[in-house]
């Protein structure tokens, strides 16, 4: 069994912490919000996962030093916008050769780093941490379902397949099947961009469009993301797998999806801030848009769905106008 430190006590971090604890691992959870730890420790419940039973063996800490010390694996489960600051706070306590798993999905504007690249960039400031093993864990997974042990599949991605297989062995259980992939960049690009496509699908739903439109956006969406991925040197097959089309389908169709829900509110005419406030949790697709537009410019990629979503979210175009413009730009040949 492994000693695991979980950095982040949101829905995904806690769903995984519970699952790992129930699998017999020694799990400790840290949050940057001390009151979050107080509530979890006092109640044994997560306020946004009402059906989840948290095992009594799960441990909590308010010390980032404690959560990083003497652990076989560190799990970074904070929103993408807080990954860099969390690593900056944690790195004095990260051991050389540490196995680190990231489950945040996003791309940092400016640097255009994926989340494991952000972690690597921060840790590389210390020469002795150059040998850490970084694995991205990504796929069609909603915390609400993992929290109650519904069957789920996911991908552990790392250029070092031995590291990915180590993560596979730790996370695998009868209800949680882990596949490996050495195309970590492709897996992370899929994870970031599927949130934007889900925003677009939600906007269409909010406009009153139906299943035909949703199917078109999902299908053309994966083509759009894979086109960019190929320009970036990612493997085409990654986009046809669980981290690609699999994650895109679940994020574009499930009412558990924050991005789909936020998009529906945008399609109904609500502004970005109001829509995010109503969702009540981090909407990663909103944060991914700036980097997506930077990548479009860098690689001269055709990203009409992402551009339409950006027009609604960041440039004040009405959802109806953006939808009509998009229909004229989605190509004529598959």
Order of alpha helices (4+ residues) and beta strands (2+ residues): beta-alpha-beta-alpha-beta-alpha-beta-alpha-beta-alpha-beta-alpha-beta-alpha-beta-alpha-alpha-alpha-alpha-alpha-alpha-alpha-alpha-alpha
